[in-house]
Amino acid sequence: MTDVPRIHSLPADSPWAGGLPPEGSDEHPRVIRMLDRVLAVQRPAVVAHLRGIRLRHPDATTADIARILERRYLTAVTTGGAAVGATAVVPGIGTGITLALSGVETVGFLEASALFAQSLAELHGIRVENPDRARALVLTLMVGKEGVDLVSQFARQAGGTGPARDKYWGDLVTKSLPRAMMGPLVDRLKTAFLHRFAAQGGASLIGKALPFGVGAVVGGTGNHILGRRVVVNARRAFGAPPARFPADIEPAPGAVPLERAAGRAVGGLLRRRGPKRLEQPAQGDGPALPEQ
């Protein structure tokens, strides 16, 4: 059975700097530091992401935006898995490199999941500014039922009774649970995630290294299946989108999509320059170009 590193929630006034054990400590293994880093997308990036989608789809409803988020997420994680699997058929790329790329792609999967989860929370009017709440949200989506059971268990400990029947667990994680309970909850969720990754991650990595194009199929299909599970869990976490958009994700008046703004800037530059003939190069710079 694969060993899973111990995880500890440490108070901010612990003897270690920033509440973290020293570099290389068994109390804080590298995989945990990686999870902490990639699972907490900064809120300004999430809000900017949603505003960009709103600008490109000004007539979309909140339900439409939720579906766009789901499609973008599934496309990102599926193409990432297929791209890594496809390296197995490229001459000169060995299994070791393919497995190394799979590790990079796993980080990409987690980052995409974090952006997707926090974007959905913002769409439902839930501001996720606490890093532990963000990590708990993403980890619960990844783990599934076991994670939801942990959230319910902590809710019972906090309130003495279980959550209300109409209470979605996404709301519990991002708002309702006391802040003091988030560290222990995240620890339990990390342990559950690592157990699952130890059991399933190895088979997924080997599958992506299969030769003759099979790896691309396994990589893309496997990531799509995992992504679909995250999407289904997200729907259960938040329920139906609200009827109106939260004010925080409304674009500023007069804002335009980034690519449209860039196109206008280039067009304006060309108009200012006008249909000028090509300048003759200075002496020593080569032959002059003929005028058109």
C-alpha positions, 0 to 999 in steps of 0.5 A: 500500500502506498504511504501517504504523507502526514499533513498538519494544520499549523497556527500562524504563531508556530515556531516555523516561519509563516506557520510552515515546517522547514524546507524538506521536512517530512511534516510538509512534503513536496506534494503538499506544497504543490497542492497548496500552490496550485489549488488557490487561484487568486480572486482577481484572476477569477473575476477577470476570467468571468468578465472576459466571458461576459464581454464575449457573450453579452446576451448570455444568461447565468446558466449559459455562462455556467455551461461555457465554463463547463465546456472550457474546463472539459476542453482544457483538461481533455486536450492536456491529457491527449497532448501528453499521451501523444508524446509516446508516438513521437520519435526520440521521446522516451517513456521517462519524458512522457511520465515527466510530462504527465506530472506537469499535466497533472498540475495543469489539471489541478489549476484548471479545476481550481479556476473552474471551481472558483469561477462557479462560486463567483457566478453564484455570488460567493466571494472566495478570498480565503485560500483554505476555503478555495482549496477545500472547494477544489479538493472536495470536487476532486474527491467526490462523495468522500469529500462531501461526507467530510464536509457534512461531518465538519458541519455537524461538529460546528452546529451540533446538527447536520446541514439543512436539506436545502443547503448545498455543500459548496455554500458550506465550504465557501461561507458557512463553516467556521474559519477555524475548522477550515485548516483541519478540513483541508488536511482531511481532504488532502489525505483523501485526495492523496490516497485516491491519487496513489491508487489511480494516478499511477495507472493514469500515468502509465496509460499516457506512456503507452506507444502507438497512439494508444497513450493519446486516447487513454490520456484524453479519455481519462482526463475527460472522465475525471473532468466530467466527474468534477463538473457533476460534483460542481452542479451538486455543490452549487445547484442552479445558477442565480437569475442575475449576475453578481455585480462583481463580475459585471464588466466595466462600462465601455470595456471590450474583449481583449482581442477586440481592443488589440485589433482596434489598436493595430487598426488605428496604428495602420490608419495613422501611418497611411498608404506610405511608400516603403522607405529606402534603406540607408547606404550600406543596409542593402539594395533599395526596394522598388516603389510599388 
